[in-house]
Amino acid sequence: MRLIRLPGVHSPVSDTWMLAEAMGRETLAGARVADLCTGTGALAIVAALAGASQVTAVDLTWRASCCAVLNARLHRVRVNVRRGDLWQPLHGETFDLIVSNPPYIPAATDEPPRRAALIPLDAGRGGRALLDRLCRDAPAHLSPGARSCWCIRRSAAPTSR
C-alpha cells in the first residue's frame, strides 16, 4: 500500500500489516470502525477498502492527522480523521470494531514525551501506558454485538532515554 508519511510520523511496520491482514479476514461491510493511534491511517484505509460504512481515525499529532487525511484521499476512501488523545475526540460514540497499533516502547518515565519524534513510540515506563487505557475504556465504545477490539503490542525490552 502506498502511503505518504511526513517527518515525525511512524512508518507502518510488520505489526501494522499483521493487524491489517487480520482485518481483511473479517466481514467489515457496513461496520463502524475506529482506528486509534492511526499514524499514516493505514488501518483506517484498510477498513474503508473492506467496506466499512464509517471509519474514524484518531491521532494525537497534527502531522499524523494530516497524513491520514492525505492517504485516505490518495486511496479514494472516506475516513473521518480527528485529532486528539485516544477516546477524547469520540465523545461517547460506539463502534463495531476498534483497532489500534499504539506506541509500545517502554520509556524512562510516564511523563508525555517532550520531543515530537518520540510520540509514536513512547509508551511510558512499563510500555503499556496507552495499551492499558485502550483496554480499560474500549468497552464503553463498543456497540452492542460488536465484533471485537484489536490491539497489537510488540514485546520490547525496556530502554533508557
MARBA-3410 file (N, C-alpha, C, O; in Angstrom, 1 decimal):
161
0.9,-1.2,0.0,0.0,0.0,0.0,0.9,1.2,0.0,1.8,1.4,0.8 ~ 0.6,2.1,-0.9,1.4,3.4,-1.0,0.9,4.3,0.0,-0.3,4.6,0.1 ~ 1.8,4.9,0.8,1.4,5.9,1.9,2.3,7.1,1.9,3.5,6.9,1.7 ~ 1.7,8.2,2.1,2.5,9.4,2.3,2.8,9.5,3.8,1.9,9.3,4.6 ~ 4.1,9.9,4.1,4.5,9.9,5.5,5.3,11.2,5.8,6.3,11.4,5.2
4.8,12.1,6.6,5.5,13.3,7.0,6.6,13.0,8.0,6.4,12.0,8.7 ~ 7.6,13.8,8.1,8.6,13.5,9.1,8.0,13.5,10.5,7.1,14.3,10.8 ~ 8.4,12.6,11.4,7.8,12.5,12.7,6.6,11.6,12.8,6.1,11.3,13.9 ~ 6.2,11.1,11.7,5.1,10.1,11.7,5.7,8.7,11.5,6.4,8.5,10.5 ~ 5.4,7.8,12.4,5.9,6.5,12.3,5.5,5.7,11.1,4.3,5.7,10.7
6.4,5.1,10.4,6.1,4.2,9.2,5.4,2.9,9.7,5.9,2.3,10.7 ~ 4.4,2.5,9.0,3.8,1.2,9.4,4.8,0.1,9.2,5.5,0.1,8.2 ~ 4.9,-0.8,10.1,5.8,-1.9,10.1,5.0,-3.2,10.1,3.8,-3.2,10.0 ~ 5.7,-4.3,10.3,5.1,-5.6,10.2,3.9,-5.8,11.1,3.0,-6.5,10.7 ~ 3.9,-5.3,12.3,2.8,-5.5,13.2,1.5,-4.8,12.7,0.4,-5.3,12.9
1.7,-3.6,12.0,0.5,-3.0,11.4,0.0,-3.8,10.3,-1.3,-4.0,10.2 ~ 0.8,-4.4,9.4,0.3,-5.2,8.3,-0.2,-6.5,8.8,-1.1,-7.1,8.2 ~ 0.3,-7.0,9.9,-0.3,-8.2,10.5,-1.8,-8.0,11.0,-2.7,-8.8,10.8 ~ -2.0,-6.8,11.6,-3.3,-6.4,12.0,-4.2,-6.1,10.8,-5.4,-6.5,10.8 ~ -3.7,-5.5,9.8,-4.4,-5.3,8.5,-4.9,-6.6,7.9,-6.0,-6.7,7.4
-4.0,-7.6,7.9,-4.3,-8.9,7.4,-5.4,-9.6,8.2,-6.3,-10.2,7.6 ~ -5.4,-9.4,9.5,-6.5,-10.0,10.3,-7.8,-9.3,10.0,-8.8,-9.9,10.0 ~ -7.7,-8.0,9.8,-8.9,-7.2,9.5,-9.5,-7.7,8.2,-10.7,-7.7,8.0 ~ -8.6,-8.0,7.2,-9.0,-8.5,5.9,-9.8,-9.8,6.0,-10.5,-10.1,5.0 ~ -9.7,-10.5,7.0,-10.4,-11.8,7.2,-11.8,-11.6,7.8,-12.6,-12.6,7.8
-12.1,-10.4,8.2,-13.4,-10.1,8.8,-14.3,-9.5,7.7,-13.8,-9.0,6.7 ~ -15.6,-9.7,8.0,-16.6,-9.0,7.1,-16.8,-7.6,7.7,-17.4,-7.5,8.8 ~ -16.3,-6.6,7.0,-16.5,-5.3,7.6,-17.6,-4.5,6.9,-17.8,-3.3,7.2 ~ -18.2,-5.1,5.9,-19.3,-4.3,5.1,-20.3,-3.8,6.1,-20.9,-4.5,6.9 ~ -20.5,-2.5,6.1,-21.5,-1.8,6.9,-21.0,-1.6,8.3,-21.8,-1.0,9.1
-19.8,-2.0,8.7,-19.4,-1.8,10.1,-18.9,-0.3,10.3,-18.5,0.4,9.4 ~ -19.0,0.0,11.6,-18.4,1.3,12.1,-17.1,1.0,12.7,-17.1,0.2,13.7 ~ -16.0,1.5,12.2,-14.7,1.2,12.7,-14.0,2.4,13.2,-14.0,3.5,12.6 ~ -13.3,2.2,14.3,-12.4,3.3,14.9,-11.0,2.8,14.8,-10.7,1.6,15.2 ~ -10.1,3.6,14.4,-8.6,3.3,14.4,-8.0,4.4,15.3,-7.8,5.5,14.9
-7.5,3.9,16.4,-6.9,4.9,17.4,-5.4,4.8,17.2,-4.8,3.7,17.0 ~ -4.7,5.9,17.4,-3.3,6.0,17.2,-3.0,5.7,15.7,-2.1,4.9,15.4 ~ -3.7,6.3,14.8,-3.8,5.9,13.4,-2.5,6.2,12.6,-2.2,5.4,11.7 ~ -1.7,7.1,13.0,-0.4,7.4,12.3,-0.7,7.8,10.9,-1.4,8.8,10.6 ~ -0.2,7.0,9.9,-0.5,7.3,8.5,-1.9,7.0,8.1,-2.3,7.4,7.0
-2.7,6.3,8.9,-4.0,6.0,8.5,-4.2,4.6,7.8,-5.2,4.3,7.3 ~ -3.1,3.9,7.8,-3.1,2.6,7.1,-4.2,1.7,7.5,-4.9,1.1,6.6 ~ -4.5,1.5,8.8,-5.5,0.6,9.2,-6.9,1.1,8.9,-7.8,0.4,8.5 ~ -7.1,2.4,9.0,-8.3,3.1,8.7,-8.6,2.9,7.2,-9.8,2.6,6.8 ~ -7.6,3.0,6.4,-7.8,2.8,4.9,-8.1,1.4,4.6,-9.0,1.1,3.8
-7.5,0.4,5.3,-7.8,-1.0,5.1,-9.3,-1.2,5.4,-10.0,-1.9,4.7 ~ -9.8,-0.7,6.5,-11.2,-0.8,6.9,-12.1,-0.2,5.9,-13.1,-0.8,5.5 ~ -11.8,1.0,5.4,-12.6,1.6,4.4,-12.6,0.8,3.1,-13.7,0.6,2.5 ~ -11.5,0.3,2.7,-11.4,-0.5,1.5,-12.2,-1.8,1.6,-12.7,-2.4,0.6 ~ -12.3,-2.3,2.9,-13.0,-3.6,3.1,-14.5,-3.4,3.2,-15.3,-4.3,3.5
-15.0,-2.1,3.1,-16.4,-1.9,3.0,-17.0,-1.3,4.3,-18.3,-1.3,4.4 ~ -16.2,-0.9,5.3,-16.8,-0.3,6.5,-17.6,0.9,6.1,-17.2,1.7,5.2 ~ -18.8,1.1,6.7,-19.6,2.2,6.3,-19.2,3.5,7.0,-19.4,4.6,6.4 ~ -18.5,3.4,8.1,-18.0,4.6,8.8,-16.6,4.3,9.4,-16.5,3.3,10.1 ~ -15.6,5.0,9.0,-14.3,4.8,9.6,-13.8,6.1,10.2,-13.8,7.2,9.5
-13.5,6.0,11.5,-13.0,7.2,12.2,-11.6,6.9,12.6,-11.3,5.9,13.3 ~ -10.6,7.8,12.3,-9.2,7.6,12.7,-8.8,8.8,13.6,-9.2,9.9,13.4 ~ -8.1,8.4,14.7,-7.8,9.4,15.7,-6.3,9.3,15.9,-5.7,8.2,16.0 ~ -5.6,10.5,16.0,-4.2,10.5,16.4,-4.0,11.8,17.2,-4.7,12.8,17.1 ~ -3.0,11.8,18.0,-2.7,12.9,18.9,-2.0,14.1,18.1,-2.2,15.2,18.5
-1.2,13.7,17.1,-0.4,14.8,16.5,-1.0,15.3,15.2,-1.7,14.6,14.5 ~ -0.8,16.6,14.9,-1.3,17.1,13.7,-0.7,16.5,12.5,-1.3,16.4,11.4 ~ 0.6,16.2,12.5,1.3,15.6,11.4,0.7,14.2,11.0,0.4,14.0,9.8 ~ 0.4,13.4,12.0,-0.2,12.1,11.7,-1.6,12.3,11.2,-2.1,11.6,10.2 ~ -2.4,13.3,11.8,-3.7,13.5,11.3,-3.7,14.0,9.8,-4.5,13.5,9.0
-2.7,14.8,9.5,-2.6,15.2,8.1,-2.3,14.1,7.2,-2.8,13.9,6.1 ~ -1.4,13.2,7.6,-1.0,12.0,6.8,-2.2,11.1,6.6,-2.5,10.7,5.5 ~ -3.0,10.9,7.6,-4.2,10.1,7.5,-5.2,10.7,6.5,-5.8,10.0,5.7 ~ -5.4,12.0,6.5,-6.2,12.7,5.5,-5.7,12.5,4.1,-6.4,12.1,3.2 ~ -4.4,12.8,3.9,-3.8,12.7,2.6,-3.9,11.3,2.1,-4.1,11.0,0.9
-3.6,10.3,2.9,-3.6,8.9,2.5,-5.0,8.4,2.2,-5.2,7.6,1.2 ~ -6.0,8.8,2.9,-7.4,8.5,2.6,-7.7,9.0,1.2,-8.4,8.4,0.4 ~ -7.3,10.3,0.9,-7.6,10.8,-0.4,-6.8,10.1,-1.5,-7.4,9.9,-2.5 ~ -5.6,9.8,-1.2,-4.8,9.0,-2.1,-5.4,7.7,-2.6,-5.4,7.3,-3.7 ~ -6.1,7.0,-1.6,-6.7,5.8,-1.8,-8.2,5.9,-2.2,-8.9,4.9,-2.3
-8.7,7.2,-2.2,-10.0,7.5,-2.6,-11.1,6.8,-1.7,-12.1,6.2,-2.2 ~ -10.8,6.8,-0.4,-11.8,6.3,0.6,-12.1,7.4,1.6,-11.4,8.4,1.7 ~ -13.3,7.2,2.2,-13.7,8.2,3.2,-13.4,7.8,4.6,-13.8,6.7,5.1 ~ -12.5,8.6,5.2,-12.1,8.4,6.6,-12.3,9.7,7.3,-11.8,10.8,6.9 ~ -13.0,9.7,8.4,-13.2,10.8,9.3,-12.0,10.9,10.2,-11.9,10.1,11.2
-11.1,11.8,10.0,-9.9,12.0,10.8,-10.1,13.0,11.9,-10.5,14.1,11.6 ~ -9.8,12.6,13.1,-9.9,13.6,14.3,-8.6,13.6,15.0,-7.9,12.6,15.1 ~ -8.2,14.8,15.5,-7.0,14.9,16.3,-7.4,15.0,17.7,-8.2,15.8,18.1 ~ -6.7,14.2,18.6,-6.9,14.2,20.0,-6.3,13.0,20.7,-5.7,12.2,20.0 ~ -6.5,13.0,22.0,-5.9,11.9,22.8,-6.9,10.8,22.9,-7.9,10.8,23.6
-6.6,9.7,22.3,-7.4,8.4,22.3,-8.9,8.6,22.1,-9.4,9.0,21.1 ~ -9.6,8.5,23.2,-11.1,8.5,23.2,-11.7,9.9,23.2,-12.8,10.0,22.8 ~ -10.9,10.9,23.6,-11.4,12.2,23.8,-12.2,12.7,22.6,-13.3,13.3,22.8 ~ -11.7,12.6,21.4,-12.5,13.2,20.3,-13.7,12.3,19.8,-14.4,12.7,18.9 ~ -13.9,11.2,20.5,-15.0,10.3,20.1,-16.3,10.6,20.8,-17.3,10.1,20.4
-16.3,11.4,21.9,-17.4,11.8,22.6,-18.5,10.8,22.8,-19.7,11.0,22.5 ~ -18.2,9.6,23.3,-19.2,8.6,23.6,-19.7,7.8,22.4,-20.6,7.0,22.6 ~ -19.1,8.0,21.3,-19.5,7.2,20.1,-19.2,5.7,20.3,-18.3,5.4,21.1 ~ -19.9,4.9,19.6,-19.7,3.4,19.7,-19.3,2.9,18.3,-19.7,3.5,17.3 ~ -18.6,1.8,18.3,-18.1,1.2,17.0,-18.3,-0.3,17.1,-18.3,-0.9,18.1
-18.3,-0.9,15.9,-18.4,-2.3,15.8,-17.0,-3.0,15.9,-16.9,-4.1,16.3 ~ -16.0,-2.2,15.5,-14.6,-2.7,15.6,-13.7,-1.5,15.9,-13.8,-0.5,15.3 ~ -12.9,-1.8,16.9,-11.9,-0.8,17.3,-10.5,-1.4,17.1,-10.2,-2.5,17.6 ~ -9.7,-0.8,16.3,-8.3,-1.3,16.1,-7.3,-0.2,16.5,-7.6,1.0,16.5 ~ -6.1,-0.7,16.9,-5.1,0.2,17.3,-3.8,-0.5,17.3,-3.6,-1.6,17.7
-2.8,0.2,16.9,-1.4,-0.2,17.0,-0.7,0.9,17.7,0.0,1.8,17.1 ~ -0.9,0.9,19.1,-0.4,2.1,19.9,1.1,2.0,20.1,1.8,1.0,19.8 ~ 1.7,3.2,20.5,3.1,3.2,20.9,3.4,2.1,21.9,2.6,1.7,22.8 ~ 4.6,1.4,21.8,4.9,0.3,22.6,6.2,0.2,23.2,6.6,-0.7,23.9 ~ 7.1,1.2,23.0,8.4,1.2,23.5,8.4,1.8,24.9,8.0,2.9,25.1
8.9,1.0,25.9,9.0,1.5,27.3,9.9,2.7,27.3,10.9,2.7,26.6 ~ 9.6,3.6,28.2,10.4,4.8,28.4,10.9,4.9,29.8,10.5,4.1,30.7 ~ 11.7,5.9,30.1,12.3,6.1,31.4,11.2,6.6,32.4,11.3,6.3,33.6 ~ 10.2,7.3,31.9,9.2,7.9,32.8,7.8,7.7,32.2,7.7,7.3,31.0 ~ 6.8,8.0,33.0,5.5,8.0,32.4,5.0,9.4,31.9,3.9,9.6,31.5
5.9,10.4,32.0,5.6,11.7,31.5,5.5,11.7,30.0,6.2,10.9,29.3 ~ 4.6,12.5,29.4,4.5,12.5,28.0,5.8,13.0,27.4,6.6,13.7,27.9 ~ 6.2,12.4,26.2,7.4,12.8,25.6,7.5,14.2,25.2,6.5,14.8,24.8 ~ 8.7,14.8,25.4,8.9,16.2,25.1,9.2,16.4,23.6,9.0,17.5,23.0 ~ 9.8,15.4,23.0,10.2,15.6,21.6,9.1,14.9,20.7,8.7,13.7,21.0
8.6,15.6,19.7,7.5,15.1,18.9,7.9,13.8,18.2,7.0,12.9,18.0 ~ 9.2,13.6,17.9,9.6,12.3,17.2,9.4,11.1,18.1,9.3,10.0,17.6 ~ 9.3,11.3,19.4,9.1,10.1,20.3,7.6,9.8,20.5,7.3,8.7,21.0 ~ 6.7,10.6,20.2,5.3,10.4,20.5,4.8,9.1,19.8,4.1,8.3,20.5 ~ 5.2,8.7,18.6,4.7,7.5,18.0,5.3,6.2,18.7,4.8,5.1,18.4
6.3,6.4,19.5,7.0,5.2,20.1,6.8,5.1,21.6,6.7,4.0,22.1 ~ 6.8,6.2,22.3,6.8,6.2,23.8,5.6,5.7,24.4,4.5,6.3,24.2 ~ 5.7,4.6,25.2,4.5,4.0,25.9,4.7,4.0,27.4,4.1,3.2,28.0 ~ 5.4,5.0,27.9,5.5,5.1,29.4,6.5,4.0,29.9,7.0,3.2,29.2 ~ 6.7,4.1,31.2,7.7,3.3,31.9,7.5,1.8,31.7,8.5,1.1,31.4
6.4,1.3,31.7,6.2,-0.2,31.5,5.8,-0.6,30.1,5.7,-1.8,29.8 ~ 5.8,0.4,29.2,5.4,0.1,27.8,3.9,-0.1,27.6,3.6,-0.6,26.5 ~ 3.1,0.2,28.6,1.7,-0.1,28.5,0.8,1.1,28.7,-0.4,1.0,28.9 ~ 1.4,2.3,28.8,0.6,3.5,29.1,-0.7,3.6,28.2,-1.8,3.8,28.8 ~ -0.5,3.5,26.9,-1.7,3.7,26.0,-2.5,2.4,25.9,-3.7,2.4,25.9
-1.8,1.3,25.9,-2.5,0.0,25.8,-3.4,-0.2,27.0,-4.6,-0.6,26.7 ~ -3.0,0.1,28.2,-3.9,-0.1,29.3,-5.1,0.9,29.2,-6.2,0.5,29.6 ~ -4.9,2.1,28.8,-6.1,3.0,28.6,-7.0,2.5,27.5,-8.2,2.6,27.6 ~ -6.4,2.0,26.4,-7.3,1.5,25.3,-8.1,0.3,25.8,-9.4,0.3,25.6 ~ -7.5,-0.6,26.5,-8.3,-1.8,27.0,-9.3,-1.4,28.1,-10.4,-2.0,28.1
-8.9,-0.5,29.0,-9.8,-0.1,30.0,-11.1,0.6,29.5,-12.2,0.3,30.0 ~ -10.9,1.4,28.5,-12.0,2.3,28.0,-12.7,1.7,26.8,-13.8,2.3,26.4 ~ -12.2,0.7,26.2,-12.8,0.2,24.9,-14.3,-0.3,25.1,-15.1,0.0,24.3 ~ -14.6,-1.0,26.2,-16.0,-1.5,26.3,-17.0,-0.4,26.2,-18.1,-0.7,25.7 ~ -16.7,0.8,26.7,-17.7,1.9,26.6,-17.9,2.4,25.2,-18.8,3.1,24.9
-17.0,2.0,24.3,-17.0,2.5,22.9,-17.4,1.3,21.9,-17.3,1.5,20.7 ~ -17.7,0.2,22.4,-18.1,-0.9,21.6,-19.6,-1.0,21.5,-20.3,-1.0,22.5 ~ -20.1,-1.1,20.3,-21.6,-1.1,20.1,-22.1,-2.5,20.6,-21.3,-3.4,20.6 ~ -23.4,-2.6,20.9,-23.9,-3.9,21.3,-23.7,-4.9,20.1,-24.0,-4.5,18.9 ~ -23.2,-6.0,20.4,-22.9,-7.0,19.4,-21.7,-6.7,18.6,-21.5,-7.3,17.5
-20.8,-5.9,19.1,-19.6,-5.5,18.4,-18.7,-6.7,18.1,-18.7,-7.7,18.9 ~ -18.0,-6.7,17.0,-17.1,-7.8,16.6,-16.0,-8.0,17.6,-15.9,-9.0,18.3 ~ -15.2,-6.9,17.8,-14.1,-7.1,18.8,-13.3,-5.8,18.8,-13.6,-4.8,18.1 ~ -12.3,-5.8,19.6,-11.3,-4.7,19.7,-9.9,-5.4,19.6,-9.6,-6.3,20.4 ~ -9.2,-4.9,18.7,-7.9,-5.5,18.4,-6.8,-4.5,18.6,-6.8,-3.4,18.1
-5.8,-4.9,19.4,-4.6,-4.1,19.6,-3.4,-5.0,19.4,-3.4,-6.2,19.7 ~ -2.4,-4.4,18.8,-1.1,-5.1,18.6,-0.1,-4.5,19.6,0.0,-3.3,19.7 ~ 0.5,-5.3,20.4,1.6,-4.8,21.2,2.8,-5.7,21.0,2.8,-6.9,21.3 ~ 3.8,-5.1,20.4,5.1,-5.7,20.2,5.8,-5.8,21.5,5.8,-4.8,22.3 ~ 6.4,-7.0,21.8,7.1,-7.0,23.1,8.5,-6.4,22.8,9.1,-6.5,21.8
8.9,-5.6,23.8,10.1,-4.8,23.6,10.8,-4.8,25.0,10.2,-4.7,26.0 ~ 12.1,-4.9,24.9,12.9,-4.8,26.1,12.9,-3.3,26.6,12.9,-2.4,25.8 ~ 13.0,-3.1,27.9,13.0,-1.7,28.4,14.2,-1.0,27.8,15.3,-1.5,27.7 ~ 14.0,0.3,27.5,15.1,1.1,27.0,15.2,2.3,27.9,14.2,2.7,28.6 ~ 16.3,2.9,27.9,16.5,4.1,28.7,16.6,5.3,27.7,17.2,5.2,26.6
16.1,6.4,28.1,16.2,7.7,27.3,16.6,8.8,28.2,16.7,9.9,27.7
END
